[in-house]
Amino acid sequence: MNYGFLSETKLFSGIKAEEIKDALCCLSAYEKSFKKGEIIYRTGQTVTDMGLVEEGSVNITVNLYWGSSIISVSYTHLRAHETVL
């Protein structure tokens, strides 16, 4: 787990990387990777975990009644050496 990255997030702001590591250990935190296009959660599914995007992007889509869908939220986290053009 990238504790340096976590220490730069608003959630862990002001907390040292080693303290974050200890806290997450107590909370049974884990890392999980997803493939491009993989569904993380479906509408109506009970969510019991919280996640942070360490690398890549996540889209939250809404399926409309007539069959189409729209992206209602898009979140992208870039690695330090990447830029958006």
FENGINOR-V576713 format. One line per field, one symbol per residue. ss: DSSP state (h for helix, s for strand, l for the rest). phi: phi as a letter, one per 20 degrees, with the letter a starting at -180 (. if undefined). burial: b if it has 9 or more other C-alpha atoms within 8 Angstrom, else e. A space follows every 10 residues. Layout:
ss->???
phi->???
burial->???
This chain:
ss->llhhhhhlll llllllhhhh hhhhhhllll llllllllll llllllllll lllllsssss ssslllllss ssssssslll lllll
phi->.efffffeef fdgndfgfff gfffffelfb ebdcegnfee cdgnffdddd cceebobcdd ddeegeoebc eebcccdefg eecdd
burial->eebeebbeee ebeeeebeeb beebeeeeee eeeeeeeeee eeeeeeeeee eebeeebebe beeeeeeeee beebebbbee eeeee
